[in-house]
Each structure stands twice: as structure tokens, then as C-alpha cells.
Amino acid sequence: MRGYACAGLAVLAAGCGMTLQPLTLEDVRTPYKVSTSLAAPLRTMPVYTDGTTDAWGLEKSTCKHLREVREPAAEGAAALRLEWDAAACTWTGMGIGWNAWLPKDLTPYIGRGELRFRIRAVGDESRVPLIILLLEDYSGRMASAVFGTHCLERYPLDGEWQEASIPLDAFDFAGQTCDATNIKQLVLELQGSGAVLIDAMEIGERKQRPAPNRPSYPESRVALARGTTDVWLPGSPGLWGLGTFPCRAYSAGPDGLTLQWSSASDAGAPGSACGDGRQLRCGVSWSDWRAVDLTAAPSATLELRFSESAPSAPAARHLRVGLEGWDGARATVPLADRAAPDPTQPGRFIARIPLTDFDFAAARVDPRRIRQLTLEAVPGTAGTLTLTSIRWTHVD
């Protein structure tokens, strides 16, 4: 309206014998860029302080003992004590609906905010557990992020309280089609095993912090042993990523590790049900999360045995095997590239992948610091297969 009003004044001036000057009208459709440094401070939203009215999953079962305790607390009168070993359960975790389960709009926090909480080991020291953080909207869609060593202000995780934080940017709201304006709850999916205390959990404006005090990787690096090294067998620890989501169901039992996924949307757009594919991934550490040096074993071969209902193993064409370094980068190989039918057992296959098939240089992975093996389905595909064993063979 301001531009058109000025134009009217210019015409009036012309009638008085004045020279017309061209005016540039402002396009009101152009979006403004707001400086985040000038934006109003974000309100801090308590997720957990004292009291578990809005929480579920706090009970003792075969795989977990999650409860509120009065001592020790970082702030206030209580904290959450989480102790679990998820190996024998399909899913282990808890959720918090905070603010009486009312819908929460987190869009102002994306780019500026973070989820933070206080954490400490139950005992004197503990390895950092693997926890998948899920923000779920009221349609059931979840945006995920991973809590790990990178979230801590210092290492190791010991008997002293410290602050952990993860930016809201780490949650893939857009890719996983989670509605950030209509958030229902925060879910903690507890992987592997662990024993920690958590307190003072909140969502607020990102803090300015000094560089974290991590003088060294928590890696205790070891070389790959000669002979046969089991990565995963039924009942093995160190496996994460199990559970059922809108696009996949991963479970481990006595018959093996079953991966079932269907990640195409109703409209046929690949991957929309699983965002960038993070929900299609699982992994396993065969060294209790110590870094493994593979450079001493250039002739090593990774052997995976699996079964499918189809004779041509179509699902294996859509599953990639990865080796992940301590910085999170992964070198991957399609499972089907080295798979062949097991001549002694119809419907079963053996994939033997030489270490040299993994292009560590291109993926920028340090083969001296391998943290885990990952299995990841390709977004936009579907399939079902069951892995019965994963192992290294290292014979010079």
C-alpha cells in the first residue's frame, strides 16, 4: 500500500508542472530475512524437572528398570534413573508428554534452539550409552536424533553431573515429515545397555559454550584379531536400531536379525516415510564400542549369512553394509554385490565382502578407528530378509 500511495502523489505533482520521476514499487511477496541475532529470546520449555505425571515407561521389566529417584538430583528434588539391557526385548524406552500433553510448536527453536539435560553415570564411570531421541507429532510421525559422546560437555561420563545438549537442527523434521508445530512427546529409545541418571531436561535457546573438554577419543583402539571374529550372532550385545516405525520393523530373535522395510510414500516419492534414511539404519559394535584398527588386517573378509523367501535375493539389492568410523562417516557396499546362494540350504545366501571392497578414502573414513558395522536399507525401496550371522575372517 505504501508504494501505490507514493505513485498517487507523483501524479498529483505532475499536474502542478513538476517533472515526473520513475518510482520503484516494492514487491510485497518478497520474504523478509530476519536476523536471528535480533530475534526475541526463546522461551525455555521444561520437559522434565520433578514429577512424572506426563511420563510413561517408568517401570521395571525384563530389559529395563526406569524410575524417578530422590537422590542424587542435579536440580530440584528428583532425577530419572535409567538402567537397561535391551538385548532380549523388541523395544526398550520411555516417553515424556510434557506440558500436560498439549501440542507444542517447536518451529521457532529450529536453527536457534536445543534440547539439553543434565546427565551422570550411576556409578563412578560409565561408557556413553546409545540413546535415540524421537520427537513425535500427533499424527505419529517422528523426527529422530542420536545422543552420544558428541553431545557431552566433557568425557568420560562419570559420577559428576554435566550438561548434554543436541541442537533442534539435528532432528530431521522435514525429511521425516514430522510436524514441528504439533509435537506430542519426546521418546527415548534405549539401545544396547546402560545405567545413567538424567535431570533438568528442557528445550530452550542454544547456549554459547566453550569447546568441549574431550582430550582424547573414548576408543581404546584394538586391532582386528586373526582367525574368526563374530560381529553379530543371535543373542550378541551391541546391537541398536531395533523397533517398529511407520516405514520399517527390525527385530532380533533366536532365528536371526529380521529387517523388514517399505520406505516409499503413498505418492511414490522415494524415502518420504523415512526422511533421509536414518530410520532405515541399524548397527552393531563387536568390540564394546572400542575403535577397531582394520589396517593390520588387509586380507580380512566380512561374511554375512542371510535368508530370503525369493530365490534371487531381491531385498539384498537394497541393503548396504557399512563400516563407520569414530567421526560418523561410513564406507558402504551393497550386500548383493558379493552374495551367492548357499548350495547346501535353499533360500539361504552367503555374502563374502573383502575389506578392500570398502572405499575408505572416498568416504573419508579412517580404517584405524572403526566404531561399528551398520546395515542400512536404501530409501524408496522395500524388502525383507533375515541375517543369521555376521563375522570377520582374517587369515594371512
N, C-alpha and C positions, 0 to 999 in steps of 0.2 A: 504494500500500500504506500510506503514511503516513496518509492521510485515513481509511481504514477502521479502522486501529488506534486512532485517536483516538475514533472513534464507539463502539468497544467499551468504552473507558474511561468514556465518558459514561453508558452503560447501567449499568455496574457502580456508578458513583457514585449513580445514581438509586435503586438498591436500598439504599443506606445513608441514605436520607432527604434527599438533596440535590436541589436544583432542576435539572432538565434545561435545558441551553442549546442552541439550534439550532446545528449545525455546517455549514459550507460545505465540500463535498468538492471537491478540486481536479480539474479535467478534465485527465488526463494527455495527452490528444490535442492540446491546445493547443501549437503550436510555440513554442519559446523564441526570443527575439530576442537574438542575441549581439552585443555591441558590438564593432565591428571594432577600436576603439582598445585593447581588452583581449585581442584575439586573439593567438595566438602568432605570432612573426615567421615570414615565409615563407622557405623555403629557396631560395637562388639556384641556378638551373639553368643551367650553361654550355651554350650552343648551339654557338658556335664560338669557340675560342681559338687554339690552334696545332694543325695537323693536319687532314687532310681525309678521314679514314677513313670517316666517316659522311656524306660529301657526294657528290652526283652532279651532272653537268652541267658539270664543270670541264674544259673543252676548248676548242679553237679550231675555229670553223666559219665558214660564210659570214656569219653575223649576229652572232657573239659571239667574244670571247676572254676567258674566265673562268679565273683560275688563282690559286694561292697564291704569294705573293712574300715574300721575307725582309726587304726594305726598301721603303718605311718601314712600321713597325708601331707601333700605338698602345700595345699591351701585349704582352709576351712576344716571341717571335722571328719571327712571321709575320702576314700580313694577307691578305685576299682582294682581288684587283684585278679589277674588273668593267668591261669595255669592250664596248659593243654598239651595234648599229644594227639594230633588229628589222623594218625595213620590208619586207625580202624574204623573211621567214620566217613560217610559220604560228604558231609559238610559240617564245619565247626565254626561258630562265631556268635555274634550278638549284634544288636542294633539299638539306636537311640533316636527317638522321635522328636526330641527337644521342642520346647515352647508349646507343650500340650498338643503335639502332633498337628499343629496348624501349618498350612503351606508356607514355605519360606522362599523368598525371592533372592537368589544369590547372584543375579546378573551384575549388580554394582560392584561385587567383590572380584569378578573375573578380571585379571590384569592388575588388580591393586590389593587383593586380599589373600589370606592364607588360613589354613586350618592349623592350629597349634595346640600343644598339650604338654604337660609335664610327664616324664617317664623315668623309671629307675628299675634296676634288677630287683627281684625278690630277695636274692642273696647278696653276696659281696660283689659278684661279677657274673655277667651272662652274655652269651652271644646275642647279636641283634636278631630278633625273630622276624619272620616274613609275614607281614600283615597286608592284605588287600583292603584298601579303603574304598567304599562304594557309596556314592550319593545317589539315592533313589528318588525318582519323582512319583507323583500319584498315579501315573499310568503303568508303573512297574519298570520303566527304563532306568538303567544305572550308568553313571559315569564313574570310571574306576581310576585309581592311582595306587601306587605301590609305596608302602612305608619300608624303609631300610636304613642302612648306615648313613646314606646321603642326607637323611632328614635330621640327624642329631647335631647338637652343637659341639659335642666332643666324643671321642672314642677312648676307652671302651665304655660300654653300658655297664655301670657299676651300681653300688648301693647308695649313691648320691643322686638326688633329683637333678634333672637337666631338662631343658626345653627342646622339644622336637617340633618341626614345622614343615609344611608342604604347601606350596602356592596353589591357589584355586585353578591356575592355568594348567596344572598337572592333570586335572580331571578332564577327560575328553567329552565335554558336554555335546558339542556339535557333531562329532563323528559318531558318537553312540546315541544320538538323537534323544538325549536326556533333557527335559525341560527345566532349565535352571531357574525359571520363575515359579516353579510349583514343586519344590523339594519336600519330600515326606520325611526322610530319615537318613541318618548315617549308619552304614553297616560296616562292621569289622569282620572280615573273613580271615580266620586264623589258620595259617598254613604250617605244616611241619609240627614243631613243638616249641614251647616257650614258657617263660614264667616272668611276668613283668607287673609293675604297678603303674597305673595311669591316673592322672588327676588334672583338674583345671583345663578341661578341653573347651575350646572356643573358636569361633570364626571371626576374624577382625582384619583391620588394615595391616598390610605387610610391614614388619618391623625392619629397621636398618640394623644389621648385625655385623660384628667383626667376622673375619674369616674363621671358619670352624677350626677347633683345636684337634686336628687329626694328623699327628706326626707321621703315621705310617698306616698302610693298609692292614686291615684285620685278616691277613691272608694265610700266614704260617705256610708258606709255599712248599709243596712237595712234588716230587717227580712221579710220573705215571709208572706204576710198578710193572715189572716184567711178568710174563705169563698172562693169566686171565684176571681181569678186574671187573667185578659186577658193578654196573651203573644202576640198574633197577631190576629187581625181581619182585614177584608178589610178596607184599609184607615189608619191603625195604623202606627205610625212613628217607627223609629229604625231599619227598615229592610235594609239589604245590600246584595249584591251579585246578583242583577238583571242584565239582559242583555243577549245578544246573542253572543256565541263564537262558534268555529268550532265544539265543542262536546256537546253543550247544549244551551238551551234557557229557561231562568227563567223570569217570568213576574208576576206582581201583578195587579189585576183589581177588579172591583166590585163583580165578581163571585168567587174570591179567588186567592190564590198564586199557579200558574201553574208551575210545574217543568217538563221539557222535556229534556231527555239526551240520548245520544248514544255515548259511550266513547270507543268502540272497534275500532281498526285501520282496514284498508282495509286488512291487512295481518292476522288479527285475534289476534294480540297481545294485551292483555288487557291493557287499560289505556293509550296507547301511544298518543292518541289525547289530553289527558288532563294531561299528566305528572303524578305527584304523587297524583292527585285528588283535588288539591286546586281549580281548576276552577269548580269543581263539587259541591262546597260548597256555602251555603248562611247562613245568620244568622239574629237574631233579639234580641235586648235588650228591655225588658219590663220595665226597671227602669231608662231610660235615662242614661245608661251606669254606673249607680251606682252598686257596688257589692251587691249581694243579699245573705243573710245568710239562707241556707236551713236547718241547723241543728236544728232550732227551729220548724221545720215542718216535723218530721219523717214520719207522716202519709199522707203527700201530694201525690196527683196523678196528673200526666200530661195527659191531654185529647186532642187528635188531631182528628179532623173530616176531612175526605177527600173523594174524589170520584175517581173512575176509570171506564174505559169502560169495563174491563173484570170482570166477576163475582167473580174470585178467587183472585183479587188484586195482580197480579204478580209484578207490579212495586214496591209495598210496601216492597217486599222481598229484594229489592236492595237499599233501602233508610234507612239511620241510623239517629236517633235523638240524638243529643249530648248536654251536659251541659258543658260549657267551663269556666275555672277559669281565674283569672287575669294574670296568667303566661302563658296562651295559651294552657295548657293541656286540653284534653276533655275526658269525660266519655261518651260512646255512647251505644245505644241499637237499634237493628233492629226494624223498625216501625212495621213490620209484626208480631213480636213476641206477641204483645198484641192486634192485630187488629181483629175485628169481624164485620160481616155485620150489617148494621143498619136495623132492621126488618121493620121499617116504610118507608124506602126510598130505593128502588132497586138501585144498583150501588153505594151506599154510605156506608162508613165504619166508625167505631169509634175505636180508639186505646186508651186504658187507661193504662198508664205506671206508676206503683208505683215508688216513689222516691227510694225505696230500690232496684229496678232493676239496678240502675246505680252504678257500682263498682268504687266508687271514689278512694278507696285505691289502687286498681290495676292500675288505670290510673294516680295516683299521682295528683289528683285534690282536692283542698281544698274546701269542700262544704260550707264553711262560706264565700267564696269570688267568687260567680258565676257571671260572667260578661254577659253571653248571652246564648241563645239556638241556636244550629246550626242544619242544615239539610244538609246531605251530601250523594250523590249517590256513590255507590261502583264502582271504576274504572273497566272497562271491561264489564259493563252491559248497558242496555237500558231500558227506561220506560217513562211513562207519568202519572202524577197524579195531582190533584188539591186539595190543602188544603183550607178548608173554615173557620177553626178556630183552635187556639191553646190556651189552658188555663190551669191554675192550679186550683185544688180544694183542699182545706185544711180545713178539718173538724175534730176536735178532738173527 
